[in-house]
Amino acid sequence: MDPEQIPLRDLHLPEVIGWWPPAPGWWLLLASAAIGIGFLLRRYLRSRAHRAARRHALKSLDVLLTGYEKDRNIVTFAAAVSELLRRTMLAYAPRSEVAGLTGDAWLAWLDRDLQHPQFVSGPGRKLVELPYRHPEAEIPDSDVYALVSAVRQRMATPVGGQR
């Protein structure tokens, strides 16, 4: 038989494997990554929303301090700081636990989660003393700034170990 007569065809290679559609393992990996990113995003947004009251309170404290430095009225400043601190703590603790506290009980509650007590026996004690002073009484700036520092520390410390 003549080799020219045999109906042979050239070798043919299979088509190149395309990248689409991906194999099922890649779909599983992509779905796992999307779920993981979604979980982390949700966790971040919840954490950010939880800390919103604290961020707002710290900005408000700076505004109050600036106002005090302009008019030097310690009574209105101390009353506003006390109100701001109570509103902030109400955002993180149960109303029944915080709302009715006054005087030393309130100061003791504020010291509850702090490493070093700032309110019962520290500069934060001025929180209950200053609103009742004469508006034109001379108060050392160091007392005011120590009070602001104690309030900032209380606002920055999570209530009951929450983050």
C-alpha positions as CSV (number, residue, x, y, z in Angstrom):
1,M,0.0,0.0,0.0
2,D,1.2,3.4,-0.9
3,P,1.7,5.7,2.1
4,E,0.3,8.6,0.1
5,Q,-3.0,6.8,-0.2
6,I,-3.6,6.2,3.5
7,P,-6.0,8.8,4.9
8,L,-3.9,10.0,7.8
9,R,-4.2,13.4,9.4
10,D,-1.6,15.4,11.2
11,L,-1.4,15.2,15.0
12,H,-3.6,17.7,16.6
13,L,-3.2,19.1,20.1
14,P,-6.1,19.7,22.5
15,E,-7.3,23.3,22.9
16,V,-5.6,25.4,25.5
17,I,-7.4,25.2,28.8
18,G,-9.1,28.6,29.5
19,W,-9.1,30.4,32.8
20,W,-12.8,30.8,32.8
21,P,-14.8,29.2,34.4
22,P,-12.6,28.5,37.4
23,A,-12.5,25.1,39.0
24,P,-14.8,24.5,41.9
25,G,-11.9,24.8,44.4
26,W,-11.3,28.3,43.3
27,W,-15.0,29.2,43.7
28,L,-14.8,27.8,47.2
29,L,-11.7,29.8,48.0
30,L,-13.3,33.0,46.6
31,A,-16.5,32.4,48.6
32,S,-14.5,31.8,51.8
33,A,-12.5,35.0,51.2
34,A,-15.7,37.0,50.6
35,I,-17.3,35.7,53.7
36,G,-14.1,36.4,55.7
37,I,-13.9,40.0,54.4
38,G,-17.6,40.5,55.1
39,F,-17.2,39.3,58.7
40,L,-14.2,41.5,59.3
41,L,-15.9,44.5,57.8
42,R,-19.1,43.9,59.9
43,R,-17.0,43.6,63.0
44,Y,-15.1,46.8,62.3
45,L,-18.3,48.8,61.6
46,R,-19.9,47.5,64.8
47,S,-16.8,48.4,66.8
48,R,-16.7,51.9,65.3
49,A,-20.4,52.4,66.0
50,H,-19.9,51.3,69.6
51,R,-17.0,53.8,70.1
52,A,-19.0,56.7,68.4
53,A,-20.3,58.1,71.7
54,R,-16.8,58.1,73.2
55,R,-15.3,59.9,70.2
56,H,-18.1,62.5,70.3
57,A,-17.7,63.0,74.0
58,L,-13.9,63.5,73.7
59,K,-14.5,66.2,71.0
60,S,-17.2,67.8,73.2
61,L,-14.8,67.8,76.1
62,D,-12.2,69.7,74.0
63,V,-14.9,72.2,73.1
64,L,-15.9,72.7,76.7
65,L,-12.3,73.2,77.7
66,T,-11.8,75.8,75.0
67,G,-15.0,77.6,76.3
68,Y,-13.7,77.5,79.8
69,E,-10.4,79.0,78.7
70,K,-12.3,81.9,77.1
71,D,-14.8,82.8,79.9
72,R,-13.1,81.2,83.0
73,N,-16.5,80.3,84.5
74,I,-15.7,77.2,86.5
75,V,-19.3,76.5,87.6
76,T,-20.7,76.2,84.1
77,F,-17.7,74.3,82.9
78,A,-17.8,71.7,85.8
79,A,-21.6,71.3,85.4
80,A,-21.2,70.7,81.6
81,V,-18.3,68.3,82.1
82,S,-20.4,66.4,84.7
83,E,-23.4,66.2,82.4
84,L,-21.2,65.1,79.4
85,L,-19.5,62.4,81.5
86,R,-22.9,61.0,82.7
87,R,-24.3,61.0,79.2
88,T,-21.3,59.2,77.9
89,M,-21.4,56.6,80.7
90,L,-25.1,56.1,80.0
91,A,-24.2,55.1,76.4
92,Y,-22.0,52.2,77.7
93,A,-23.7,51.1,81.0
94,P,-27.3,50.2,81.9
95,R,-29.4,53.2,82.8
96,S,-30.5,51.6,86.0
97,E,-26.9,51.3,87.1
98,V,-25.8,54.8,86.4
99,A,-28.7,57.3,86.2
100,G,-29.5,57.5,89.9
101,L,-26.0,57.8,91.3
102,T,-24.9,61.0,92.9
103,G,-22.0,62.2,95.1
104,D,-19.5,59.7,96.4
105,A,-21.5,56.7,94.9
106,W,-21.2,58.3,91.4
107,L,-17.4,58.9,92.0
108,A,-16.9,55.3,93.1
109,W,-18.7,54.0,90.1
110,L,-16.5,56.2,87.8
111,D,-13.4,54.6,89.5
112,R,-14.7,51.1,89.1
113,D,-12.8,50.1,86.0
114,L,-9.8,52.4,86.3
115,Q,-6.3,51.0,87.3
116,H,-5.7,54.0,89.5
117,P,-8.6,55.7,91.2
118,Q,-9.1,59.2,89.8
119,F,-12.5,60.3,91.2
120,V,-13.0,59.2,94.9
121,S,-9.6,60.4,96.1
122,G,-8.0,62.0,93.0
123,P,-8.5,65.1,90.9
124,G,-11.8,63.8,89.6
125,R,-13.3,64.6,93.1
126,K,-13.5,68.2,91.8
127,L,-16.4,67.0,89.6
128,V,-18.8,67.2,92.5
129,E,-17.2,70.2,94.3
130,L,-16.7,72.7,91.5
131,P,-20.3,73.1,90.3
132,Y,-21.1,74.6,93.8
133,R,-18.3,77.1,94.0
134,H,-18.8,80.8,93.5
135,P,-18.5,81.5,89.7
136,E,-15.8,84.1,90.2
137,A,-13.7,82.0,92.7
138,E,-10.1,81.5,91.8
139,I,-9.4,77.9,90.9
140,P,-5.9,76.9,89.9
141,D,-5.6,75.9,86.3
142,S,-3.8,72.7,87.4
143,D,-7.0,71.6,89.1
144,V,-9.0,72.1,86.0
145,Y,-6.6,70.3,83.7
146,A,-6.2,67.5,86.2
147,L,-10.0,67.1,86.2
148,V,-10.1,67.1,82.4
149,S,-7.3,64.5,82.4
150,A,-9.3,62.3,84.8
151,V,-12.5,62.6,82.7
152,R,-10.5,61.8,79.5
153,Q,-9.1,58.7,81.2
154,R,-12.6,57.6,82.3
155,M,-14.0,58.1,78.8
156,A,-11.1,56.2,77.2
157,T,-11.4,53.2,79.6
158,P,-14.1,50.7,78.6
159,V,-17.0,50.2,81.0
160,G,-17.0,46.8,82.6
161,G,-14.1,45.5,80.5
162,Q,-16.0,46.0,77.2
163,R,-13.9,47.0,74.1
